[in-house]
Amino acid sequence: MTIGKISVSLEQPLLDFLVQYQESHQVRSKSEVVAQAIMLLRDQALAAQYAQALTEWQDNGEAEVWDVAVGDGLEVHDAAR
């Protein structure tokens, strides 16, 4: 894995939180805390993109087409048999 290096300037309250978080969660380094935060932001952005795609899929009628075809070839069986 290639590792890039950056310099980050934070206001003191954020830096204090970062250090406190690192210590209380036993994270190896401040860089790892920052990496975890960035991964959470990435996951949050991806979730928003999936939600938007789902909304578009439902709004343009594709969901209705899928609902018609989703059970094709499947039979409903009585669980008591």
GUDO-185904 format. One line per 8 residues: their letters; for each residue x, y, z of N, C-alpha, C, O, CB. Coordinates in nm, 3 decimals, padded with zeros to 5 digits. Glycine has a CB too. Layout:
N
a) X Y Z X Y Z X Y Z X Y Z X Y Z; ...
end
This chain:
81
mtigkisv) 00.084 -00.117 00.000 00.000 00.000 00.000 00.089 00.123 00.000 00.183 00.133 00.079 -00.096 00.000 00.121; 00.060 00.215 -00.088 00.132 00.342 -00.093 00.072 00.436 00.011 -00.050 00.447 00.023 00.125 00.406 -00.235; 00.158 00.501 00.085 00.112 00.595 00.187 00.158 00.734 00.148 00.276 00.757 00.124 00.166 00.556 00.328; 00.062 00.827 00.143 00.093 00.967 00.117 00.100 01.042 00.248 00.044 00.999 00.349 -00.012 01.030 00.023; 00.166 01.151 00.246 00.181 01.230 00.368 00.124 01.369 00.344 00.149 01.431 00.241 00.330 01.238 00.411; 00.046 01.417 00.442 -00.011 01.551 00.436 00.013 01.619 00.571 00.046 01.555 00.670 -00.163 01.547 00.400; -00.006 01.746 00.570 -00.001 01.823 00.694 -00.140 01.879 00.718 -00.203 01.933 00.627 00.107 01.938 00.688; -00.189 01.864 00.841 -00.324 01.910 00.874 -00.315 02.008 00.990 -00.250 01.980 01.091 -00.418 01.791 00.908
sleqplld) -00.380 02.121 00.975 -00.388 02.219 01.083 -00.528 02.215 01.141 -00.627 02.226 01.067 -00.352 02.364 01.033; -00.537 02.198 01.273 -00.667 02.190 01.340 -00.673 02.293 01.450 -00.572 02.325 01.513 -00.692 02.049 01.396; -00.793 02.344 01.474 -00.813 02.430 01.589 -00.794 02.344 01.714 -00.817 02.223 01.711 -00.954 02.498 01.587; -00.752 02.406 01.823 -00.715 02.332 01.943 -00.824 02.239 01.994 -00.793 02.126 02.033 -00.680 02.429 02.051; -00.952 02.280 01.996 -01.054 02.185 02.044 -01.061 02.056 01.961 -01.083 01.948 02.016 -01.191 02.253 02.043; -01.043 02.068 01.830 -01.044 01.948 01.745 -00.921 01.863 01.770 -00.929 01.740 01.775 -01.053 01.987 01.597; -00.807 01.927 01.786 -00.684 01.853 01.815 -00.696 01.783 01.950 -00.655 01.668 01.964 -00.563 01.948 01.814; -00.752 01.852 02.050 -00.771 01.791 02.181 -00.862 01.668 02.171 -00.835 01.565 02.232 -00.830 01.892 02.281
flvqyqes) -00.968 01.681 02.093 -01.059 01.567 02.075 -00.987 01.452 02.006 -01.002 01.336 02.046 -01.182 01.609 01.993; -00.909 01.483 01.903 -00.836 01.380 01.830 -00.745 01.302 01.925 -00.743 01.179 01.922 -00.754 01.443 01.716; -00.671 01.373 02.009 -00.579 01.309 02.104 -00.658 01.227 02.205 -00.620 01.114 02.236 -00.493 01.414 02.176; -00.767 01.284 02.257 -00.850 01.212 02.355 -00.908 01.085 02.292 -00.911 00.980 02.356 -00.964 01.302 02.406; -00.953 01.096 02.168 -01.010 00.981 02.098 -00.903 00.874 02.079 -00.928 00.756 02.103 -01.069 01.023 01.962; -00.786 00.915 02.036 -00.675 00.822 02.015 -00.645 00.744 02.143 -00.629 00.622 02.140 -00.549 00.897 01.967; -00.637 00.816 02.253 -00.604 00.752 02.380 -00.717 00.662 02.430 -00.692 00.549 02.472 -00.572 00.858 02.485; -00.840 00.711 02.427 -00.951 00.634 02.483 -00.989 00.513 02.398 -01.044 00.416 02.450 -01.071 00.724 02.498
hqvrskse) -00.960 00.518 02.269 -00.991 00.406 02.180 -00.867 00.325 02.144 -00.874 00.234 02.061 -01.058 00.456 02.053; -00.756 00.357 02.205 -00.629 00.285 02.185 -00.592 00.273 02.037 -00.557 00.165 01.989 -00.637 00.147 02.248; -00.602 00.385 01.968 -00.564 00.391 01.828 -00.414 00.420 01.822 -00.363 00.501 01.900 -00.648 00.500 01.749; -00.345 00.355 01.731 -00.199 00.363 01.726 -00.144 00.503 01.703 -00.040 00.538 01.758 -00.149 00.274 01.620; -00.214 00.583 01.623 -00.158 00.714 01.589 -00.269 00.812 01.555 -00.383 00.773 01.531 -00.060 00.702 01.471; -00.233 00.939 01.554 -00.328 01.042 01.512 -00.365 01.022 01.366 -00.479 01.045 01.327 -00.268 01.183 01.534; -00.269 00.979 01.287 -00.296 00.954 01.145 -00.404 00.848 01.128 -00.488 00.859 01.039 -00.169 00.911 01.073; -00.403 00.746 01.213 -00.504 00.642 01.202 -00.641 00.695 01.242 -00.742 00.655 01.184 -00.466 00.522 01.288
vvaqaiml) -00.646 00.784 01.341 -00.774 00.847 01.380 -00.828 00.926 01.261 -00.946 00.917 01.229 -00.757 00.939 01.505; -00.743 01.004 01.198 -00.784 01.083 01.082 -00.830 00.990 00.969 -00.930 01.018 00.904 -00.668 01.174 01.033; -00.758 00.881 00.947 -00.796 00.785 00.843 -00.933 00.725 00.872 -01.015 00.710 00.781 -00.691 00.673 00.830; -00.959 00.690 00.999 -01.090 00.637 01.036 -01.201 00.739 01.010 -01.308 00.704 00.961 -01.090 00.595 01.183; -01.174 00.865 01.041 -01.272 00.971 01.018 -01.301 00.986 00.869 -01.416 01.002 00.829 -01.223 01.104 01.076; -01.197 00.980 00.788 -01.215 00.993 00.643 -01.293 00.874 00.589 -01.377 00.891 00.501 -01.078 01.004 00.572; -01.266 00.754 00.640 -01.341 00.636 00.595 -01.489 00.649 00.631 -01.575 00.609 00.553 -01.283 00.508 00.657; -01.518 00.703 00.749 -01.658 00.727 00.787 -01.724 00.827 00.694 -01.839 00.808 00.653 -01.667 00.777 00.932
lrdqalaa) -01.653 00.933 00.659 -01.706 01.031 00.564 -01.731 00.967 00.428 -01.833 00.993 00.363 -01.611 01.149 00.549; -01.638 00.882 00.384 -01.653 00.813 00.255 -01.775 00.722 00.259 -01.854 00.719 00.164 -01.526 00.731 00.222; -01.791 00.647 00.369 -01.906 00.557 00.382 -02.038 00.634 00.384 -02.137 00.592 00.326 -01.894 00.472 00.509; -02.036 00.748 00.451 -02.154 00.834 00.459 -02.191 00.887 00.320 -02.308 00.889 00.282 -02.130 00.952 00.557; -02.090 00.928 00.244 -02.115 00.977 00.108 -02.167 00.864 00.019 -02.257 00.886 -00.062 -01.986 01.037 00.048; -02.111 00.744 00.034 -02.156 00.630 -00.045 -02.300 00.594 -00.011 -02.379 00.564 -00.101 -02.064 00.510 -00.023; -02.335 00.598 00.117 -02.473 00.569 00.157 -02.569 00.671 00.096 -02.678 00.634 00.052 -02.486 00.570 00.311; -02.529 00.796 00.092 -02.613 00.900 00.031 -02.628 00.875 -00.118 -02.736 00.896 -00.174 -02.553 01.041 00.057
qyaqalte) -02.521 00.831 -00.184 -02.529 00.802 -00.327 -02.621 00.684 -00.355 -02.699 00.686 -00.450 -02.389 00.773 -00.383; -02.613 00.580 -00.270 -02.703 00.466 -00.286 -02.849 00.507 -00.264 -02.938 00.464 -00.337 -02.665 00.354 -00.187; -02.873 00.591 -00.164 -03.008 00.638 -00.137 -03.061 00.718 -00.256 -03.177 00.702 -00.295 -03.011 00.725 -00.010; -02.977 00.802 -00.315 -03.017 00.881 -00.432 -03.047 00.789 -00.551 -03.145 00.810 -00.622 -02.906 00.982 -00.470; -02.963 00.688 -00.571 -02.985 00.595 -00.682 -03.115 00.518 -00.662 -03.190 00.496 -00.757 -02.866 00.496 -00.694; -03.143 00.477 -00.538 -03.268 00.406 -00.510 -03.389 00.495 -00.537 -03.487 00.451 -00.595 -03.269 00.356 -00.365; -03.381 00.620 -00.495 -03.490 00.715 -00.519 -03.513 00.732 -00.669 -03.628 00.731 -00.714 -03.460 00.851 -00.453; -03.406 00.749 -00.745 -03.419 00.765 -00.890 -03.478 00.639 -00.951 -03.562 00.648 -01.041 -03.282 00.796 -00.954
wqdngeae) -03.436 00.523 -00.904 -03.485 00.395 -00.956 -03.634 00.382 -00.930 -03.709 00.337 -01.017 -03.408 00.277 -00.891; -03.677 00.421 -00.811 -03.819 00.414 -00.779 -03.900 00.519 -00.855 -04.010 00.490 -00.903 -03.840 00.431 -00.628; -03.847 00.640 -00.867 -03.919 00.750 -00.931 -03.936 00.731 -01.081 -04.034 00.780 -01.138 -03.847 00.879 -00.905; -03.843 00.661 -01.147 -03.855 00.647 -01.292 -03.930 00.521 -01.334 -03.935 00.488 -01.452 -03.718 00.648 -01.355; -03.988 00.450 -01.236 -04.073 00.335 -01.269 -04.001 00.203 -01.279 -04.066 00.100 -01.300 -04.141 00.360 -01.395; -03.870 00.200 -01.266 -03.798 00.074 -01.278 -03.832 -00.022 -01.164 -03.829 -00.143 -01.183 -03.647 00.099 -01.281; -03.864 00.030 -01.048 -03.900 -00.056 -00.934 -04.027 -00.134 -00.965 -04.038 -00.251 -00.931 -03.918 00.029 -00.806; -04.122 -00.068 -01.030 -04.248 -00.135 -01.064 -04.223 -00.249 -01.162 -04.283 -00.356 -01.149 -04.349 -00.035 -01.123
vwdvavgd) -04.137 -00.227 -01.258 -04.104 -00.332 -01.355 -04.038 -00.449 -01.284 -04.070 -00.564 -01.312 -04.012 -00.277 -01.467; -03.949 -00.420 -01.193 -03.881 -00.526 -01.118 -03.981 -00.604 -01.032 -03.974 -00.726 -01.026 -03.770 -00.466 -01.030; -04.073 -00.534 -00.967 -04.171 -00.600 -00.881 -04.257 -00.700 -00.959 -04.297 -00.803 -00.905 -04.261 -00.496 -00.815; -04.283 -00.670 -01.085 -04.363 -00.761 -01.167 -04.283 -00.888 -01.198 -04.341 -00.996 -01.203 -04.406 -00.692 -01.298; -04.153 -00.875 -01.220 -04.072 -00.988 -01.263 -04.003 -01.063 -01.150 -03.954 -01.174 -01.172 -03.969 -00.940 -01.358; -03.999 -01.009 -01.031 -03.918 -01.066 -00.924 -03.959 -01.209 -00.887 -03.874 -01.288 -00.846 -03.926 -00.978 -00.803; -04.085 -01.243 -00.899 -04.130 -01.376 -00.862 -04.144 -01.473 -00.977 -04.189 -01.586 -00.957 -04.260 -01.366 -00.793; -04.107 -01.433 -01.097 -04.122 -01.520 -01.214 -04.056 -01.655 -01.192 -03.939 -01.664 -01.156 -04.063 -01.453 -01.338
glevhdaa) -04.134 -01.760 -01.215 -04.081 -01.895 -01.205 -04.078 -01.951 -01.065 -04.036 -02.066 -01.045 -03.945 -01.898 -01.261; -04.121 -01.875 -00.969 -04.121 -01.924 -00.832 -04.263 -01.955 -00.789 -04.356 -01.881 -00.820 -04.057 -01.822 -00.737; -04.278 -02.065 -00.719 -04.408 -02.104 -00.668 -04.412 -02.081 -00.517 -04.311 -02.098 -00.448 -04.439 -02.251 -00.702; -04.527 -02.044 -00.467 -04.545 -02.029 -00.324 -04.586 -02.165 -00.269 -04.683 -02.224 -00.315 -04.651 -01.918 -00.289; -04.510 -02.213 -00.170 -04.540 -02.345 -00.111 -04.592 -02.324 00.030 -04.546 -02.237 00.104 -04.413 -02.437 -00.110; -04.688 -02.407 00.065 -04.743 -02.403 00.200 -04.641 -02.466 00.294 -04.598 -02.579 00.271 -04.881 -02.478 00.208; -04.603 -02.396 00.399 -04.502 -02.443 00.493 -04.550 -02.566 00.569 -04.467 -02.641 00.621 -04.467 -02.332 00.590; -04.681 -02.588 00.576 -04.734 -02.701 00.652 -04.719 -02.833 00.579 -04.731 -02.939 00.641 -04.879 -02.677 00.685
r) -04.695 -02.831 00.451 -04.684 -02.956 00.372 -04.560 -03.031 00.403 -04.537 -03.137 00.346 -04.688 -02.929 00.226
end
